[in-house]
């Protein structure tokens, strides 16, 4: 017997998280023991768990330093674990970044630097470029998060304001052998965008970063504009000899997790279709598009026949306009629910695989045909919640939040829409435009 819809969706989400656990994916990518020292460095929400996986598999001597998000530390015996703030950086991250640069100084060609990077490293290694302050970095980070810029665009700006990202940490390791192991949380799995690429060469320029700031009208300190206009903070480029022999391996990525979830669905007899592992755009817009696809499946059996599960990953954005609590996964889900209009037999889950959606210690939420009616009964107008960017408040009121705690990994957003094949019925109050919805009490 198949599990209940919401239970199945939770199982799919857990399978996606489990597939990206460092304990499963690190050992196969470890390099051979060098003649000299082994230094382990790293940052990100998964980095402490990655460090533990290295210790469990490495027989020789090693030491090092890894910085992770508060609450994401994992006990290690030989590698020092430091916790710092995310998504807005703090002094602890600043100090850890400086210590990390010092740790890789004066190495030889016989030494090995093993770098462990995952999503979150951009905020966790906030070492400002010369002439900037931590306060400048914090201000820019807040502005970027609220701007609607893509993660690739945000990380381009971050690289060019950093004293450690954009390949600078990797260049500091020279002439030691450098091996970087990555857990990808970015659409497209581009190494330079994972944690803003501290050990990865960067093909973008100061001019690119400046164009992004102007494109989104981001208000940044004058010192930031002066630095980018001068070109002084140019990053390490792909032809730099200091990184010519470095190795880069992606050990876990969103596609792997989507495939793991698909296997769980198919094991209970429900076909699963992966729509994409790198979907970007405004969360509310993606919700509308996904609703259209789901309704086409339910009504017409196109492009797939029900029952089925539609899976997708990537990283959407939320341009903050309201005073709500944000969260791109819950914003997607609320927009999806409004567009579905209570269609029978369609359920969904959306969550961040790191366990944190936006600024909340909440991974995401689940949605069903009863979500809008239950909200109306509580006096909540879904469209008003969406306009206020208050997805977390909406799903908290319904008791439909998904709370995992720290997952110790991060392969970005996970979305699953289950279409059972029941007859489609659109709730009258949600079927029409804004005025009609308000008259029906469902706006």
N, C-alpha and C positions, 0 to 999 in steps of 0.2 A: 504494500500500500504506500502511495506517495505521501510525503510529508505535507502539512498544511502550507499554503502559499508563502506566508511570511516566514515560516520555519525554513522552507527550502531556500528562500532568498538569503536568510542569515547564513545558511550552510555554504552557499556559493561565495559570500563575502569572506567567510572564514577560510575557505579553501584558497582564495586569492591571497590572503595574508600569509597563510602557512607556506605557500609556494615560494614566497620571497624571504623566508627566514634565513639569516646568515648561517645558522647551523647546518642548513641544507646545501648551501651554494658556495661557500668559501673554500673549503679544503681542496677541491679539484683544481683550483686556479693558483695555488701557492707555488712560488718559484723554488728552485733548489737552494740548498744552503750555500751561502757564499764563503769565500775565504776569510773575509773580515767580519765586521759588526753587522747586526741586523737592527735597524731602527724602524719602529712602527709609528706612523702618524695618521691622523684622520679626523674627520668631522662629519656630523650629520645625525639625524634621528636614529639611524641604524648603526652608527659607527661603534658604539660600545659593544653591541651584540656581535658585530663583525670582529672586534678585537678579541672578544671571548672565543669566537670560533677559531681565530688564528692561534691563540694560546692552546686550545684543545688539540690542535693538529700539528703544532710546531715542536719538534723534539729539542732543537738547539737553543742557544742563548738568544735572548732578544730583550729590548726595552723600548719605551716610547711614550707617546702622549696622544690621547684622543679626546675630543670635546664633543659632548652630546647635549641634547635638550634637557632641562630640568625634569627629573622623574624618569629619564630614559637610561640611567646608568646601570651597568651590569658589572658585578664584581669580577675583577681581573687580578692576577697575581704579579705579572711582570710589566704590564702596560698601565700607565697612570690614566685614570678616567676623570675628566673635569666636566662639570655641568655648567651650562650658560643659558641665556634667554633666547627664545625664538617665538614669534618672527621678528620682533624688534630687538636688536642686539643690546648687550650690556657690557659692563666693565669686565666681568668674568671671561666672556668670550674674547674681548680685546686682549686681556693679559695672556690667555691661553694661546692665541695666535702668535703673539710675540715670542712666547716660550717655544712654540713649535718651530719658528724660524731659527731660533738660536740652537735648537737641538740638531738641526741638519747641517750646521756649519762645519767646515774643516773635515769633511769625510774624504775617503780615498776611493779609488776605482775598485778596490776589493770589497767595499762595503755595499750593503743593500738597504734601500729605503722602500718599505712597503707602505703604500698610502691607501687608506680605507675611506672612501667618500660615499655619502648618500645624501638624499634630499635634506635640506635644512642647513647645510654647511655654509651657505651664503650668509646667513644671519649669525651663525655660530663662530665665524672667523672674521670679526669686524675690525680688522687692522686698517686704519685709514692711511691713504697715501700721504706722503709728506706735504704738509700745508693744510691738511684737513684735520678735524677733530672727531672724536666719537660722537659728539652731539650732532655734528654735520651728518654723519652716517645714519644716525637714528632718525633724523628729520627726513632724509631722503628715503629711507626704508618705509617710513609711515606713508609718505606721499606716493611712492610706487605702489604700495599695497592697495591704496584707494583709487588709483588712476584708471584701472581697466587695462593696463598694459599686460601683454602676455608674459609668461615666465621667462621666455627667451629674451624678450626686450628688457625685462627687469634685470636679468643677470648680466646683460651687456653693460648696462649702466653700472651695476655693482662692481664688475671686473675693473672698470676704468677709474674707480674711486678707491681701489684697494691697494694695500701694500703687500698682499699675500696671494690674491686670486689672479686669474688670467695667466697662469703658468709661472708666476713669480716664486711660489713655494717650490715648484719642480726645478726651476733654474738654480735655486739655492742649494739643492741636493747635489748638484754636479761636483765632482765626476763620479759619484756613487751610482750604482745601477738603481734605476727607479722603476718600480712596478706599481701601477695604480689599479685597484679593484673597485668597481663602481656598482652601486645599486641605483638604477635609474628611476627618477621620479619626474622626468621631463618628456613631453611629447617629441617623438623622433629619436630619443635616446642619444642626443648629441653630447659627447663627453664634456665639451667646453661649457655646457649649460648645467651640468650636474654639480650642484654646490658652487657654481660660477667658476669651475675648473681651476683650482689652485695649482695642480700639477700638469695641466693640459694646455697646449698652445692655443692661442686665441686668434681667429682670423678677422675679428671685428676691430674697429678703430675708435678713437676718441670722437671722431666726427659722427660715427654711428650712434654713440651714446648721447651726444648732444642733440642729434636729430630726434631721438626717442623722447627726450625731455621736452623738446619744443612741440613734437607731434601731439602729446597728451596735455600740454599746458601745465606741466608739473612745476610747482613752485619749489625751488631749491635755493640753498644759500649761495650768495654771490661767489664765495670761494670755490664752490663746485663748478660754476659756470666758467670762472677764470681758468681753473685747472684744465677742463676739457677743451676750452678754446685754445689754450697754449699747446696742447698735445703732449705735455710733459709726462702724463700718466699712461703712455702707450704700453700695452701689454706685450707678453712674450709671443712671438709669431711662430707659425709652423716650421719655418726654415731655420730657427735658432738651433745651433749645434748642441747646446746644453740639453735639449730635449730630444735630440735626434734618435737616441738609442733607447728611449723610455718605452715601456710596455703599458698598454691600457686594455683592461678586460672588463666588460660589463657582465657581472655574475648573476644579476636578476633584473628583470624589466617588466613593465606592465603586460606585454604580450604573454609572457610565461604565466602570469597570474590569471589572465583571462582564459587561457587554455586549461588551467587547473580547474577553474570554476565550470567551464564547459563540460569537463569530464564528469563532474558531480551531477550536473543536470542530466546528462545523457545516461548515467548509470541508473537513474530512476525512470528512464524512458521518455525524457523530454528533450527534443532536439535543441541545440544551442547554436546561435549564430553570433560571431564576433563582428560588430559593425566597424570597429576601429580602435586602436590602442593609443591614438594621439589626437583625440578630438578636442579642439579649443573653441573659444568664442565666449560671448556672454552666457552665463549659466542659464538665465531665463530664456534666451533664444534657443539654446540647445534643448531645453526642456520642451519647447513648443515643437521643434522639429522631431524629436523622439516620439512625442505624442502622436504626431501625424503618421509616422511609420507604424506605430503600434496599432492605431485605429485602422490603417489600411490592411494590416495582417488580420485583425479581428473581423473586419467587415467583408473583405474580398479575398482573403487568402493570398495576398501579394505583399512583398515578394516571397513570403514564407507562409506556410500553413500552420495554424494553431492545432494543438498546443505547441508552444516554443518559448525559448528564452532569448532575448536580445541583450547582448553584452557589449559594453564599451568602456574605454578608459581614456586617459588624457588629463588635461587640466584646464578647466574653464576659468573664467574670471568674473568678478562682480564689481561693477562700478558703483560705489556707494553713493546713494542719493538720499536714502532715508536714515532714520535714527535707530534702526533695529540692530540685531546682534550679528548680522552677516552670515557667512558660511556658504561657500559656492555649491556644495553638494545638496544642502537643504534648499537653497535657492532654486537649483535645477529641479529638485523633486517637487517643490511647491508649484513651480511653473508647469511642470508636467501634469500634475494633478488638476490644475485649473483647465488646461487644454484638453485633458481627457474627459472632463466633465462628469466624473463618476461612472464611466463606462464599466459595465459589469465584466468580471473575469480578467481584469488587468490589474496587476500588482507590480510594485517596483521597490528597489532599494538603491540608495546612493550613499557612498561613504568614502572618506579618505583612508587609505590603507595604513596611515601612520596613527590613526585613532584621533586625529585633531582636525576638525573642519573649521577653517577660519581661526578665530581667537578662542574658540570654545574647546574644552576637553571632552568633546562629543564627536564621534566619528561621522555620524550622518543620521539617517532615519529610514523608515519604511512607509509605503503608501499603498492604499487599497481603495476599492470602490466606495467604501464607507467614510473615507477621510473627510471629504467636503461636508457631507451631512452632519457628521459629528462636530465639525468646527462650527457650523451654523447654529447647532443646538447650544453651543457654548457662547454664542454671541460673537464669534470671530469671523470676520470677513476675509476670505483667503486673498482676494486681490489687493486689499489694503495691507495685509501682511507682506505680500510680495513687493508692493510699492515702497514699503518701509524697510526692505531688506531684512525682514525678521523671520526667516525660515526657522531658526532655532526656537523662537518663541512659539511659533505655530505648532511645530511637532512636539515640543515639550508639553503644551496644553493637551495634546491628544494622547500623550503617553507613548508615542511611537519613535522616540529617539533610539539610536543605536550607540551604545556606550561600550567601548572595548577596553579602555585604559590604554597605556602605552603598548603598542604592538611590537616595538623594537625593529621595525622595518619601515619602508616607504617606497611604494611603487605607484604613487599618485592615486587619482580618483578611480573608484570602481562603481559601475552602474549596471544594474540588471533589471530588465522588464520582463515579467512573466505574463504570457497571454494564454489563458486557459482554453479559449475557444467558446466561451459562453456567449449567448446573444448580446450584442451591444445595445445598451440603453443609456442615453445621455440624460442626465438630470436636468429638468426644465430650467431650474434657476441658473444653471451654468452654461446653457446652450447658446444664449444670445450675447449681445454686446454688453458694454459696461452699464448703460442705463437700465437695460432689462434685468441684468443680474442684480442691480441694486434694488429694483422694485421687488424682486423675488426674495430679497433678504440674503442672497448668497455672495454678494460682491466681496 
